[in-house]
Amino acid sequence: METINNTCTLHDKSIIYNNLILTTTKSNISSSINKFIEKVITYKPNLNFILEIKEENLLCPILCIYKSLMFLGYHSFDFHSEFEFYLNLALQQRDELLNYHNIKLEKWEEDFIEILQLISIKEKPLTQFLEYSRKHNNDLLAFKLGMVVGLSVGNKEYIKELADNYYELHENHKLSGFIGIYSFILQELKMFDESEEWVLKGMKIDPDNIWIQHVYSHILYQTNRIKESIEILEPKKINWQSEANSFLNKHIRWHLAVSYLEEENYKISNEIIEEIIRMGFDEAECPLSILGYIIRVYIRTDSVSIIKDYDWVEILFEYFQNTHIYTRHMLFDVLSLWLVAFIENLKDEKYKKFRPELILDKILTRIKLNVQSEEIQKSSRKVFYEEIYLNVCKGIIFFGQGKFKECLEIFFPKLNFITKIGASDEQIFPLIEITLYCSAICQDQKKFDSILKNYYGEDIINLKYLKDIRKKLSENKN
């Protein structure tokens, strides 16, 4: 067997490609590659891991491509400098393989590299992923990445077509990697029965697959089976710390916390959130989920004390002060603005030390500078950023200040576009809930009914908090 750089054989190269999704502890891939793949396929790796494998210099272009994905902002599709470094290294290694070892990359490898090049210049990535999926529907990592691209821009028609292309390869149907991605897309399309059939099949194939458990939690929530969600997730919890990466470990715990929240078991739901916070904020997804949780608590309880009695606000404000990561994730910016405006409006001595008015100005300044940047001004989403995103930022501040009518006037006409600010349904639901809540406070029955009809399924409208909001509407009328 010919050796490449005395490190990675052609046989190893083939194994790496074939196991990118299916890698297990029984795999005969080297441990460092194993760890790398496990982190990539769960799609929020610990960036420090790069340091462990950076010096190995494997002459493997596609491996470098997958390394580059670690530096891709999945929801905003912003890029860190390391993304270009590994993309360029992949191109260099491709040439070295051909020139010094007379080895050509396969067509799918060339296609995958081309996709990343096109994404890096923001040129029709959806079209490219669809074309790639027609030719290479056995590449499940591309399937997952393609799904995230589609969700990040709110294009559900695209992810349906993408899923159909991978579904056509029947060999995929036996793979938990395919089932996890495919079932997630089905539930995002509100095809809950079909999604649940695949989830149950996947749990038989791979009972400890945390991504599939995560998809199940989505389905059970959307179909108002909250007790069932708790009963299924609680026994699985013991394996999350060891089997999931940092992001997924926190995220599935968050789903469990929200289930307890809907059962009005605030003690346990709050304890789980505190547990998540103690794990640390090593990525923006963690504070984003905490922000979404706090908004949900506020809408369900109308209570300021349940927010003030915990250290969440102080922790998040310290995060806002010490981080430079704004405008990388639109929904994170929007929910941050709400919390800061809400706390400023409280005029509570407890929070004066954080100077919320300065933090609010800091976040707004960063957002406006980002929208005015050359990258945004030249992008196809320029109008979206200027006419939707900036207005939503204004509306969310109104909501934090208790100006519900002003918030409703901004949010309701733009709700179809607002749903493109988040990726999955779980992310955008706080914005829909806010609009519904404001319509109830403002006694606007027509808008209230329209939101329920267009954005809530038949089962989810029976969640207790929605019944309570409906009751609030009738009470306000009286």
C-alpha positions in Angstrom: 0.0 0.0 0.0 1.5 3.3 -1.1 2.1 5.7 1.8 1.4 9.4 1.6 3.8 11.5 3.7 4.4 8.4 5.9 1.3 9.4 7.8 -1.9 8.6 5.8 -2.1 5.7 3.4 -4.5 5.5 0.5 -6.4 2.9 2.4 -6.7 5.2 5.4 -7.9 7.9 3.1 -10.7 5.7 1.8 -11.7 4.7 5.4 -11.8 8.4 6.4 -14.2 9.2 3.6 -16.4 6.2 4.2 -16.7 6.8 7.9 -17.2 10.5 8.2 -20.7 10.0 9.5 -20.5 6.4 10.7 -17.4 6.5 12.8 -17.6 4.6 16.1 -15.2 3.7 18.8 -14.7 0.4 17.0 -13.3 2.2 13.9 -9.7 1.4 12.9 -9.1 5.0 12.1 -6.4 6.6 14.2 -7.7 8.2 17.4 -7.0 11.7 16.4 -8.9 11.4 13.2 -11.7 9.7 15.1 -11.9 12.6 17.5 -11.8 15.1 14.7 -14.6 13.3 12.7 -16.8 13.0 15.8 -16.5 16.7 16.4 -17.2 17.6 12.8 -20.3 15.5 12.4 -21.9 16.9 15.5 -21.3 20.3 13.8 -20.2 22.4 16.7 -16.6 21.2 17.5 -14.4 22.6 20.1 -12.1 24.9 18.2 -9.1 24.2 20.5 -9.1 20.7 19.0 -7.5 22.1 15.9 -4.3 22.6 17.9 -4.0 18.9 18.5 -4.0 17.9 14.9 -2.8 21.0 13.1 0.8 19.8 13.0 0.1 16.3 11.7 0.1 17.6 8.1 -1.9 14.8 6.6 -1.7 15.0 2.9 -5.5 14.6 2.6 -7.3 17.5 0.9 -10.8 16.5 1.9 -9.7 16.3 5.5 -8.5 19.8 5.3 -11.8 20.8 3.8 -13.5 19.3 6.9 -11.1 21.1 9.1 -12.1 24.4 7.4 -15.7 23.7 8.3 -14.8 24.1 12.0 -14.3 27.8 11.3 -17.5 28.4 9.4 -20.3 30.3 11.2 -23.1 27.8 10.4 -26.0 30.1 10.9 -24.6 33.4 9.6 -22.1 31.9 7.2 -19.4 34.2 8.4 -15.8 33.0 8.0 -12.9 33.0 10.3 -9.4 33.3 8.8 -8.6 29.7 9.5 -11.4 28.7 7.0 -9.4 30.2 4.1 -6.2 28.7 5.5 -7.5 25.1 5.3 -9.4 25.6 2.1 -6.1 26.9 0.4 -4.2 24.0 2.0 -6.6 21.6 0.5 -6.1 23.0 -2.9 -2.3 22.9 -2.4 -2.5 19.3 -1.3 -4.7 18.4 -4.2 -1.9 19.6 -6.6 0.8 17.8 -4.6 -1.1 14.6 -4.9 -1.3 14.9 -8.6 2.2 16.3 -9.3 4.2 14.1 -6.9 2.1 11.0 -6.4 0.2 10.9 -9.6 -3.1 10.6 -7.7 -6.2 12.4 -8.9 -9.0 13.3 -6.5 -12.3 11.6 -7.3 -15.1 13.7 -8.9 -17.1 14.0 -5.7 -14.0 15.3 -3.9 -13.5 18.0 -6.5 -17.2 18.9 -6.3 -17.1 19.2 -2.6 -14.0 21.5 -2.8 -15.9 23.6 -5.4 -18.9 23.9 -3.1 -16.7 25.3 -0.3 -15.0 27.7 -2.7 -18.4 29.0 -3.8 -19.7 29.3 -0.3 -16.6 31.3 0.6 -17.6 33.9 -2.0 -21.3 33.5 -1.2 -22.1 32.5 -4.8 -25.4 30.4 -5.1 -24.6 27.8 -2.4 -28.1 26.4 -2.4 -27.9 25.7 -6.1 -24.5 24.1 -5.7 -25.6 21.8 -2.9 -28.6 20.6 -4.8 -26.4 19.8 -7.9 -23.9 18.1 -5.6 -26.6 16.0 -3.9 -27.9 14.7 -7.2 -24.4 13.4 -8.0 -23.2 12.3 -4.6 -26.1 11.4 -2.4 -23.9 9.1 -0.3 -22.0 12.0 1.2 -23.9 12.5 4.5 -21.7 15.3 5.8 -22.5 17.3 2.7 -26.2 16.5 3.5 -25.9 17.9 7.0 -24.0 21.0 5.8 -26.5 21.5 3.0 -29.4 21.3 5.5 -27.8 23.9 7.7 -27.2 26.3 4.8 -30.9 26.0 3.8 -32.2 26.5 7.4 -29.9 29.5 7.8 -31.7 31.4 5.0 -35.1 30.0 5.9 -35.6 28.1 2.6 -37.8 25.1 3.4 -38.5 24.2 -0.3 -34.8 23.8 -0.8 -34.2 21.5 2.2 -37.2 19.3 1.0 -35.6 18.9 -2.4 -32.2 18.2 -0.8 -33.7 15.6 1.4 -35.4 13.9 -1.5 -32.1 13.6 -3.4 -30.5 11.7 -0.4 -33.6 9.6 0.2 -33.3 8.2 -3.3 -30.2 6.2 -2.3 -31.8 3.3 -0.4 -28.6 2.3 1.2 -28.9 5.5 3.3 -32.1 4.3 4.9 -30.2 1.9 7.1 -27.8 4.6 8.4 -28.4 6.5 11.6 -26.5 9.5 10.2 -29.0 9.8 7.3 -32.0 9.2 9.5 -30.9 11.9 12.0 -30.6 14.5 9.2 -33.6 13.4 7.2 -36.0 13.2 10.2 -34.9 16.6 11.3 -35.8 18.1 7.9 -39.2 16.3 8.0 -40.1 17.8 11.3 -39.0 21.3 10.2 -41.4 20.8 7.3 -44.1 19.9 9.9 -44.3 16.4 8.6 -44.4 15.1 12.2 -45.8 11.6 11.6 -43.3 10.8 8.9 -40.5 12.2 11.0 -41.4 10.2 14.0 -41.5 7.0 11.9 -37.9 7.6 10.9 -36.8 8.6 14.4 -38.2 5.4 15.9 -36.4 3.4 13.2 -33.2 5.3 13.9 -33.5 4.7 17.7 -33.6 1.0 17.0 -30.5 1.1 14.8 -28.6 3.5 17.2 -30.3 3.8 20.6 -27.7 6.2 21.9 -27.7 8.6 18.9 -28.2 12.0 20.7 -29.0 13.9 17.5 -31.9 11.5 16.8 -33.1 11.9 20.5 -32.9 15.7 19.8 -35.1 15.4 16.7 -37.6 13.4 18.8 -37.7 16.2 21.4 -38.7 18.6 18.6 -41.5 16.3 17.4 -42.9 15.7 20.9 -42.9 19.4 21.7 -44.6 20.3 18.4 -47.3 17.7 18.9 -47.9 18.7 22.6 -46.6 15.5 24.1 -44.6 17.2 26.8 -44.8 14.5 29.5 -43.8 11.9 27.0 -40.8 14.0 26.0 -39.7 14.2 29.6 -40.2 10.4 30.1 -38.1 9.7 27.0 -35.3 12.2 27.6 -34.7 11.8 31.3 -33.4 8.2 31.2 -31.1 9.1 28.2 -29.6 12.0 30.2 -27.0 9.8 31.9 -25.1 9.4 28.5 -25.2 13.0 27.3 -22.1 14.2 29.0 -19.9 11.4 27.6 -21.5 10.8 24.2 -22.1 14.4 23.0 -19.9 17.3 22.3 -20.2 20.6 24.2 -22.9 22.1 22.0 -25.2 19.1 21.7 -24.8 18.2 25.4 -26.1 21.6 26.3 -28.6 21.8 23.6 -30.5 18.6 24.4 -30.5 19.6 28.1 -32.1 22.9 27.0 -34.9 20.9 25.3 -35.5 19.0 28.5 -35.6 22.3 30.5 -38.2 23.7 28.1 -40.4 20.6 28.5 -40.3 21.1 32.3 -41.1 24.8 31.7 -44.2 23.9 29.8 -45.2 21.6 32.7 -44.8 24.7 34.9 -42.1 22.9 36.9 -40.0 26.0 37.1 -37.8 24.5 39.8 -36.4 21.7 37.7 -36.3 23.7 34.4 -34.4 26.5 36.1 -32.0 24.0 37.7 -31.2 22.5 34.2 -30.6 26.0 32.8 -28.2 26.7 35.7 -26.5 23.3 35.0 -26.0 24.4 31.3 -24.6 27.8 32.4 -22.0 26.1 34.7 -20.7 24.2 31.6 -19.4 27.5 30.3 -20.1 29.7 27.2 -17.7 28.3 24.7 -19.8 29.3 21.8 -22.6 31.8 21.0 -25.2 29.0 20.9 -25.2 28.7 24.7 -26.1 32.3 25.5 -28.6 32.3 22.6 -30.5 29.4 24.2 -30.5 31.0 27.6 -31.9 34.2 26.1 -34.6 32.2 24.3 -35.4 30.5 27.6 -35.7 33.8 29.6 -38.1 35.2 27.0 -40.2 32.1 27.2 -40.3 32.4 31.0 -41.4 36.0 30.8 -44.2 35.3 28.3 -45.5 32.4 30.3 -45.4 34.0 33.7 -45.5 37.7 33.2 -43.1 37.6 36.1 -40.0 39.7 36.5 -39.1 38.0 39.8 -38.5 34.6 38.3 -35.9 36.2 36.1 -34.4 38.5 38.8 -34.1 35.7 41.4 -31.4 33.9 39.3 -28.0 35.0 38.2 -28.8 34.6 34.5 -28.9 38.3 33.8 -25.6 39.0 35.5 -23.9 36.2 33.6 -25.2 37.3 30.3 -24.4 40.9 30.9 -20.8 39.9 31.7 -20.8 37.9 28.5 -22.0 41.0 26.5 -19.3 43.2 28.1 -16.4 40.8 27.4 -17.3 39.4 24.0 -16.7 40.9 20.6 -19.1 38.4 18.9 -22.0 40.5 17.8 -23.7 40.4 14.4 -22.4 36.9 13.7 -25.9 35.5 14.4 -28.9 37.8 13.8 -31.2 36.1 16.3 -28.5 36.3 19.0 -28.3 40.1 18.4 -32.1 40.5 18.5 -32.6 38.6 21.7 -29.6 40.4 23.3 -31.3 43.7 22.5 -34.5 42.6 24.2 -32.8 41.5 27.4 -30.7 44.7 27.7 -33.7 47.0 26.9 -35.8 45.0 29.4 -33.3 45.3 32.2 -32.7 49.0 31.4 -36.5 49.6 31.6 -36.6 48.0 35.1 -34.5 50.8 36.5 -33.3 48.2 39.2 -30.4 49.2 41.4 -29.2 45.6 41.1 -28.2 46.0 37.4 -27.0 49.6 37.4 -23.4 48.5 37.6 -23.7 46.9 34.1 -24.7 50.3 32.5 -27.3 48.6 30.3 -27.8 51.8 28.3 -24.1 51.6 27.2 -24.4 47.9 26.3 -27.5 48.7 24.3 -25.7 51.4 22.4 -22.7 49.1 21.9 -24.8 46.3 20.4 -26.8 48.6 18.1 -23.6 50.3 16.9 -22.1 46.9 16.0 -25.2 45.8 14.2 -25.4 49.0 12.1 -21.7 48.8 11.2 -22.2 45.3 10.1 -25.2 46.1 7.9 -23.2 48.9 6.4 -20.2 46.7 5.7 -19.0 46.1 2.2 -19.8 42.3 2.6 -23.5 42.9 3.4 -23.9 45.8 0.9 -22.7 43.6 -1.9 -24.7 40.5 -0.8 -28.0 39.3 -2.1 -29.5 39.8 1.4 -28.7 43.5 1.5 -32.4 44.5 1.4 -33.3 41.9 4.0 -30.7 43.3 6.4 -31.7 46.9 5.9 -35.5 46.6 5.7 -36.2 43.6 7.9 -33.4 43.0 10.3 -32.9 46.6 11.4 -36.6 47.1 11.9 -36.8 43.9 14.0 -34.0 45.2 16.2 -36.1 48.3 16.7 -39.3 46.3 17.4 -37.6 44.0 20.0 -36.3 47.1 21.9 -40.0 48.3 22.1 -41.0 44.9 23.5 -38.2 45.1 26.1 -39.5 48.6 27.1 -43.1 47.3 27.4 -44.3 49.1 24.2 -46.3 46.2 22.9 -48.4 48.1 20.4 -45.3 49.6 18.7 -43.6 46.1 18.7 -46.7 44.5 17.1 -46.9 47.2 14.4 -43.3 46.3 13.4 -43.4 42.5 13.8 -46.8 41.5 12.5 -46.5 42.8 8.9 -43.0 41.3 8.6 -43.6 37.9 10.4 -43.0 35.8 7.2 -39.6 37.5 6.8 -38.8 37.4 10.5 -38.9 33.6 10.4 -35.8 33.8 8.3 -33.8 35.4 11.1 -33.4 32.1 12.9 -32.5 28.7 11.5 -34.8 26.0 12.9 -38.3 26.4 14.2 -37.1 26.2 17.8 -35.0 29.4 17.3 -37.7 31.6 15.7 -40.5 30.6 18.0 -39.6 33.3 20.6 -40.2 36.0 17.9 -43.5 34.4 16.9 -44.5 34.1 20.6 -43.6 37.8 21.2 -45.9 38.8 18.3 -48.7 36.6 19.6 -48.3 37.9 23.1 -48.4 41.6 21.9 -51.5 40.9 19.9 -53.2 39.6 23.0 -52.1 42.5 25.2 -53.3 44.9 22.4 -56.6 43.1 22.2 -56.2 42.5 18.5 -58.2 39.3 17.9 -57.7 39.4 14.1 -53.9 39.4 14.3 -54.0 36.9 17.2 -56.1 34.4 15.1 -53.9 34.9 12.0 -50.7 34.1 13.9 -52.2 31.0 15.5 -53.5 29.8 12.1 -50.3 30.4 10.1 -47.5 29.6 12.6 -48.9 27.0 15.1 -49.9 23.5 14.4 -53.1 21.9 15.6 -51.4 20.2 18.5 -49.1 22.9 19.7 -52.0 25.5 20.1 -53.1 23.4 23.0 -50.0 24.0 25.0 -51.0 25.6 28.3 -49.1 28.8 27.8 -51.0 29.5 24.6 -54.3 28.8 26.3 -53.2 31.3 29.0 -52.3 33.9 26.4 -55.7 33.4 24.7 -57.3 33.9 28.2 -55.3 37.1 28.5 -56.8 38.4 25.3 -60.4 37.8 26.5 -59.6 39.3 29.9 -58.2 42.5 28.3 -61.4 42.8 26.2 -63.4 42.8 29.4 
